[in-house]
């Protein structure tokens, strides 16, 4: 019987903790007292929500931003209940090349062996919709700088320092400290009986979900996923490779982690975050506003960067569908340099390029559904923050804005023939 590995969940390796754009991160100093030393004989329970289900899974652990080899062991996957609890009887051990542990060199990642999710009787069961996995693992010794995705907008859990290997424990007591980031884990794949469509949302904080609700799963890729599943069932997966603050072109190589909170450039992470992911069939790329607002790039420069990225994707993934999104307005935004009239002029010029170019297999006009045409700013109802309250920054849409963005997507254009 044929089988196909497909990305079911992802989170881009953003940087070494704490150099990222976090949202509502609890104080972690009691469990990570020195970020340079990192985790110490400590266990992690990362809560992730697969977008499709199969009867086998595999995970990818990343040391992309580490400075030394890290040994991981005691890894488990189980069905999440709530808080740090795993459904009794569902926790399954994960191995790497048949071993209970794996050592990952600095800058590298490792993919696990398949683990049978024998508690999944029918992957198409609608009762699996919205369910999450608890992926647990142990760091042996000190990790050094910890690779993480800052803005998870999902609560996960850490053990105390020196607590040892606790992934087998299905109770929550071993994982007392919450975090709103994902550490080390950057992908989960499912083994499917038929080849699904796998769509990756590639971009910056507006794909990462800034301004949406913690544990609400209402980023625009989440809302798009629900629309696609309503039409195509368990035959399509949407994974999110957005990074808050990410740029297409910058920052320059060698920039210190504390000065590159948005991670490495999009063009530098295409291999890691798109091309190497399992089964990618469509890329939705929404990016460029940070190049304009943070780096004073021009519309022409980011257009040239997009051309380079599209060429690389088509070379590495023959037949891939590439969908480009227009940039939403940031006029009069209160963050960084995004809000100036000059940035808006370049944004509009870039959007003209996107709408008229023959580079892409389709265009999603996110700008058209979020802009207040009378002011040029974001529509007022889309501005107030959803998680942290307040008036918002007029750059990141709230959940109302993200819903509108997802509704602007032509589903047939995304999946193709």
FIMAR-490050 format. One record per residue (C-alpha): x, y, z; residue number from 0; residue in one letter. Coordinates in steps of 0.001 Angstrom, whole numbers, plus 500000, padded with zeros to 6 digits. Layout:
% FIMAR-490050
((X,Y,Z),NUM,'a')
...
% end
This chain:
% FIMAR-490050
((500000,500000,500000),0,'x')
((501478,503404,499049),1,'x')
((502141,505977,501715),2,'x')
((503105,509626,501635),3,'x')
((504822,511694,504286),4,'x')
((503267,515108,504625),5,'x')
((504026,518077,506863),6,'x')
((501226,518364,509408),7,'x')
((502632,521071,511688),8,'x')
((505655,523369,511644),9,'x')
((507274,526302,513428),10,'x')
((510300,528048,511959),11,'x')
((513494,527962,513990),12,'x')
((513628,531664,514770),13,'x')
((516717,532188,516862),14,'x')
((518367,531341,520145),15,'x')
((516130,532045,523144),16,'x')
((515281,534768,524164),17,'x')
((516108,536624,520943),18,'x')
((512723,536565,519230),19,'x')
((509450,538439,519100),20,'x')
((507446,536750,521836),21,'x')
((503848,537338,522888),22,'x')
((502851,537113,526569),23,'x')
((505850,534992,527531),24,'x')
((505797,534020,531224),25,'x')
((508918,534641,533311),26,'x')
((511131,531613,532608),27,'x')
((514137,532572,534734),28,'x')
((513369,529901,537322),29,'x')
((513771,527147,534726),30,'x')
((516136,528811,532226),31,'x')
((518353,530896,534486),32,'x')
((521091,531525,531902),33,'x')
((520159,531440,528200),34,'x')
((523799,530842,527245),35,'x')
((523757,527623,529279),36,'x')
((520208,526835,528182),37,'x')
((518315,523772,529361),38,'x')
((519972,521523,531928),39,'x')
((518917,517867,532365),40,'x')
((515414,519075,531685),41,'x')
((512261,517954,529870),42,'x')
((509973,519813,527489),43,'x')
((506334,519155,526618),44,'x')
((505455,521000,523413),45,'x')
((501774,521203,522527),46,'x')
((501165,521215,518768),47,'x')
((498048,520849,516637),48,'x')
((498525,518737,513491),49,'x')
((496546,519976,510523),50,'x')
((496076,516433,509223),51,'x')
((496131,513074,510960),52,'x')
((497642,509735,510044),53,'x')
((498368,506502,511879),54,'x')
((502118,507212,511920),55,'x')
((503996,510394,512757),56,'x')
((507572,511589,512905),57,'x')
((509087,514683,514464),58,'x')
((511968,516988,513589),59,'x')
((514155,518432,516340),60,'x')
((516316,521426,515493),61,'x')
((519594,522784,516792),62,'x')
((519667,525433,514058),63,'x')
((520735,528239,516366),64,'x')
((522793,526241,518848),65,'x')
((526498,526571,519501),66,'x')
((527259,522984,520546),67,'x')
((525897,519462,519975),68,'x')
((522772,518653,521986),69,'x')
((521679,515160,523034),70,'x')
((517937,514588,523140),71,'x')
((516277,511490,524578),72,'x')
((513148,510284,526323),73,'x')
((510941,511522,523479),74,'x')
((507232,510711,523421),75,'x')
((504117,511622,521446),76,'x')
((500681,511416,523013),77,'x')
((497207,512844,522607),78,'x')
((496917,516127,524462),79,'x')
((494029,516605,526901),80,'x')
((494516,520022,528497),81,'x')
((497251,521960,530291),82,'x')
((500247,519577,530436),83,'x')
((498142,516393,530541),84,'x')
((498482,513537,528046),85,'x')
((495491,511226,527568),86,'x')
((496182,508132,529633),87,'x')
((497402,505221,527545),88,'x')
((498279,507252,524429),89,'x')
((501910,508250,525117),90,'x')
((504206,506502,522629),91,'x')
((508052,506482,522673),92,'x')
((509877,508111,519774),93,'x')
((513207,506787,518528),94,'x')
((515918,508058,516222),95,'x')
((517571,505489,513941),96,'x')
((516357,502859,516389),97,'x')
((517967,504526,519406),98,'x')
((516322,506182,522381),99,'x')
((518480,509297,521986),100,'x')
((520036,511423,519278),101,'x')
((522853,513972,519291),102,'x')
((522318,516886,516933),103,'x')
((525249,519046,515855),104,'x')
((525076,522822,516055),105,'x')
((523230,524145,513027),106,'x')
((521632,520795,512177),107,'x')
((518316,518997,512704),108,'x')
((517240,515356,513027),109,'x')
((514107,513532,511912),110,'x')
((512794,510733,514102),111,'x')
((511763,507235,513144),112,'x')
((508044,506779,512483),113,'x')
((505989,506344,515639),114,'x')
((502690,504475,515460),115,'x')
((499743,506547,516643),116,'x')
((497710,503454,517341),117,'x')
((495156,505491,519270),118,'x')
((494103,506977,515901),119,'x')
((491619,504397,514677),120,'x')
((490483,506452,511690),121,'x')
((492507,509469,510507),122,'x')
((489393,510867,508810),123,'x')
((487387,510851,512044),124,'x')
((485960,514380,512419),125,'x')
((486386,514061,516198),126,'x')
((490136,514488,515639),127,'x')
((489536,517991,514291),128,'x')
((491352,520495,516449),129,'x')
((492996,517869,518671),130,'x')
((496627,518351,519623),131,'x')
((499673,516218,520272),132,'x')
((501908,516556,523299),133,'x')
((505478,516043,522086),134,'x')
((507806,515501,525031),135,'x')
((511596,515134,525107),136,'x')
((514574,515431,527425),137,'x')
((517772,517470,527053),138,'x')
((520791,515655,528483),139,'x')
((523238,517933,530288),140,'x')
((523365,521587,529296),141,'x')
((522075,522501,525863),142,'x')
((523748,525853,525363),143,'x')
((521739,528387,523328),144,'x')
((518266,526987,522642),145,'x')
((516680,527069,519202),146,'x')
((513095,528222,519505),147,'x')
((510081,529744,517790),148,'x')
((509241,532779,519882),149,'x')
((505601,533525,519057),150,'x')
((503856,530176,519432),151,'x')
((500560,531710,520584),152,'x')
((500099,528262,522129),153,'x')
((500849,527246,525697),154,'x')
((503448,524517,526183),155,'x')
((505247,523317,529319),156,'x')
((508721,522881,530810),157,'x')
((510013,520772,533689),158,'x')
((512248,522135,536419),159,'x')
((515985,522302,535790),160,'x')
((517694,519050,536710),161,'x')
((514407,517158,536820),162,'x')
((515602,514511,534379),163,'x')
((513768,512587,531683),164,'x')
((510021,512924,532273),165,'x')
((508428,512544,528850),166,'x')
((506884,509207,529822),167,'x')
((504811,510892,532570),168,'x')
((501280,511498,531298),169,'x')
((500406,513759,534225),170,'x')
((500955,517529,534283),171,'x')
((502845,517660,537587),172,'x')
((506231,517065,535978),173,'x')
((505808,520121,533745),174,'x')
((504888,523021,536034),175,'x')
((506141,526003,534010),176,'x')
((504166,527337,531028),177,'x')
((505702,528965,527974),178,'x')
((504212,530640,524912),179,'x')
((507130,529536,522707),180,'x')
((508058,526256,521039),181,'x')
((511573,524969,521820),182,'x')
((513671,522709,519559),183,'x')
((510687,521044,517850),184,'x')
((510151,522521,514385),185,'x')
((508091,519974,512414),186,'x')
((505674,517066,512722),187,'x')
((504858,514889,509693),188,'x')
((502064,512378,509183),189,'x')
((502151,509270,506998),190,'x')
((499132,509365,504689),191,'x')
((497515,506650,502597),192,'x')
((496988,509078,499704),193,'x')
((498985,512125,498697),194,'x')
((497538,515282,500247),195,'x')
((497971,518897,499249),196,'x')
((500462,520531,501630),197,'x')
((500336,524317,501761),198,'x')
((502982,526358,503548),199,'x')
((502325,529929,504668),200,'x')
((505729,531581,504385),201,'x')
((506336,535051,505723),202,'x')
((506565,537366,508711),203,'x')
((504531,538287,511795),204,'x')
((501287,538683,509874),205,'x')
((501466,534962,509056),206,'x')
((502974,534176,512480),207,'x')
((499802,535646,513990),208,'x')
((500801,538788,515890),209,'x')
((497622,540399,517189),210,'x')
((495567,537186,517255),211,'x')
((494594,535231,520367),212,'x')
((496750,532862,522394),213,'x')
((495426,529288,522075),214,'x')
((492713,530629,519757),215,'x')
((494179,529276,516492),216,'x')
((492898,532278,514573),217,'x')
((495882,533380,512525),218,'x')
((494886,533730,508879),219,'x')
((496538,530376,507961),220,'x')
((494450,528715,510706),221,'x')
((491232,530178,509348),222,'x')
((492264,529212,505808),223,'x')
((492912,525671,507038),224,'x')
((489399,525394,508410),225,'x')
((487944,526580,505103),226,'x')
((490042,524052,503172),227,'x')
((489136,521170,505474),228,'x')
((485448,521994,505153),229,'x')
((485819,521523,501399),230,'x')
((488525,518847,501066),231,'x')
((488493,516973,504376),232,'x')
((491695,515306,505630),233,'x')
((493327,515644,502200),234,'x')
((494940,519039,502709),235,'x')
((497402,520375,505271),236,'x')
((498323,523989,506041),237,'x')
((501581,524583,507903),238,'x')
((502872,527933,509113),239,'x')
((506450,529114,508552),240,'x')
((505920,532740,509508),241,'x')
((508422,534493,511771),242,'x')
((507642,537768,513512),243,'x')
((510007,540449,512201),244,'x')
((511308,538360,509295),245,'x')
((512649,540079,506170),246,'x')
((513139,538852,502630),247,'x')
((516617,540324,502165),248,'x')
((518093,541000,505595),249,'x')
((519553,541230,508086),250,'x')
((523136,540795,506799),251,'x')
((524984,537570,507532),252,'x')
((526852,537837,510827),253,'x')
((524239,540028,512517),254,'x')
((524166,539183,516225),255,'x')
((521098,537267,517482),256,'x')
((520007,540150,519682),257,'x')
((519941,542342,516567),258,'x')
((518001,539906,514369),259,'x')
((514882,539137,516363),260,'x')
((513108,538230,513121),261,'x')
((515467,535383,512314),262,'x')
((517615,534884,509237),263,'x')
((516409,536262,505868),264,'x')
((513631,534494,504024),265,'x')
((515946,533800,501092),266,'x')
((518406,532105,503473),267,'x')
((515765,529903,505111),268,'x')
((513947,528641,502011),269,'x')
((515779,525303,502120),270,'x')
((515140,524686,505831),271,'x')
((511597,526013,506087),272,'x')
((510037,525156,502720),273,'x')
((512088,522939,500415),274,'x')
((513030,520340,503049),275,'x')
((509497,520080,504423),276,'x')
((507581,516916,503556),277,'x')
((505217,516956,500594),278,'x')
((504958,520715,499932),279,'x')
((502692,521425,496954),280,'x')
((501818,525125,497432),281,'x')
((503659,528107,498892),282,'x')
((501750,531223,499948),283,'x')
((504317,533994,500390),284,'x')
((503363,537169,502248),285,'x')
((506384,539274,503119),286,'x')
((508258,542522,502551),287,'x')
((506859,545064,505001),288,'x')
((509773,544562,507412),289,'x')
((512311,545148,504637),290,'x')
((510575,548465,504010),291,'x')
((510033,549427,507643),292,'x')
((513179,548085,509315),293,'x')
((515797,548168,506562),294,'x')
((514651,551034,504302),295,'x')
((514577,548735,501292),296,'x')
((512753,549806,498144),297,'x')
((509897,548152,496314),298,'x')
((512329,547248,493530),299,'x')
((514753,545570,495894),300,'x')
((512153,543367,497549),301,'x')
((510629,542558,494155),302,'x')
((514067,541360,493016),303,'x')
((514318,539270,496198),304,'x')
((510973,537657,495464),305,'x')
((512139,536839,491939),306,'x')
((515181,535068,493392),307,'x')
((513049,533133,495859),308,'x')
((510524,532046,493247),309,'x')
((513309,530822,490954),310,'x')
((514839,528787,493789),311,'x')
((511496,527253,494739),312,'x')
((510644,526269,491172),313,'x')
((514064,524700,490716),314,'x')
((513893,522679,493934),315,'x')
((510174,521804,493893),316,'x')
((509082,521161,490288),317,'x')
((505363,521697,489912),318,'x')
((504994,523696,493123),319,'x')
((502245,526329,493101),320,'x')
((503477,529740,494241),321,'x')
((500866,532188,495439),322,'x')
((501906,535727,496403),323,'x')
((500031,537949,498813),324,'x')
((499788,541715,498605),325,'x')
((501151,543573,501628),326,'x')
((498603,544911,504071),327,'x')
((498816,548566,504989),328,'x')
((501017,549858,507803),329,'x')
((500338,553560,507285),330,'x')
((500663,555435,510605),331,'x')
((501625,552226,512421),332,'x')
((503182,552812,515820),333,'x')
((505948,550201,515458),334,'x')
((509418,550933,514091),335,'x')
((509562,552769,510787),336,'x')
((506639,550954,509186),337,'x')
((504128,553774,509428),338,'x')
((505695,556443,507213),339,'x')
((504248,557719,503968),340,'x')
((507477,556695,502189),341,'x')
((507069,553083,503312),342,'x')
((503460,553165,502120),343,'x')
((504543,554431,498707),344,'x')
((506945,551500,498339),345,'x')
((504321,549093,499691),346,'x')
((501850,550181,497046),347,'x')
((504489,549898,494322),348,'x')
((505360,546380,495468),349,'x')
((501675,545434,495457),350,'x')
((501390,546720,491884),351,'x')
((504276,544405,490977),352,'x')
((502568,541450,492678),353,'x')
((499227,542076,490980),354,'x')
((500734,542460,487510),355,'x')
((503587,539929,487528),356,'x')
((503488,536630,485656),357,'x')
((505854,535020,488209),358,'x')
((503099,533531,490303),359,'x')
((500393,530910,489941),360,'x')
((497993,533195,491755),361,'x')
((497675,536309,493884),362,'x')
((495760,536890,497112),363,'x')
((494816,540540,497560),364,'x')
((495137,540782,501343),365,'x')
((495529,544547,501022),366,'x')
((492103,545002,499440),367,'x')
((490216,543383,502330),368,'x')
((492060,545087,505192),369,'x')
((492577,548686,504058),370,'x')
((490319,551620,504909),371,'x')
((490270,553350,501545),372,'x')
((489255,556675,503075),373,'x')
((492417,556906,505210),374,'x')
((494872,554419,503730),375,'x')
((495205,552856,507188),376,'x')
((494034,549484,508411),377,'x')
((490288,549259,508885),378,'x')
((489443,550437,512434),379,'x')
((487703,547236,513519),380,'x')
((490840,545248,512632),381,'x')
((493228,547279,514800),382,'x')
((492613,546521,518515),383,'x')
((494837,543726,519821),384,'x')
((493114,540393,520418),385,'x')
((495464,538829,523004),386,'x')
((496984,541724,524906),387,'x')
((494243,544296,524369),388,'x')
((494812,547970,523754),389,'x')
((494425,549911,520516),390,'x')
((496801,547713,518510),391,'x')
((499709,548973,516431),392,'x')
((497931,549551,513078),393,'x')
((500359,547091,511505),394,'x')
((499118,543688,512674),395,'x')
((495470,542789,512096),396,'x')
((493474,541317,514951),397,'x')
((491407,538166,514608),398,'x')
((488742,540073,512654),399,'x')
((491383,541105,510144),400,'x')
((492863,537618,509913),401,'x')
((489414,536156,509244),402,'x')
((488945,538622,506395),403,'x')
((492348,537734,504969),404,'x')
((491550,534014,504997),405,'x')
((488170,534612,503365),406,'x')
((489935,536456,500542),407,'x')
((491624,533227,499409),408,'x')
((490286,531386,496363),409,'x')
((490470,527777,497577),410,'x')
((490615,526235,494118),411,'x')
((493491,528528,493163),412,'x')
((495417,527323,496221),413,'x')
((495093,523598,495645),414,'x')
((495261,523688,491836),415,'x')
((494037,520915,489565),416,'x')
% end
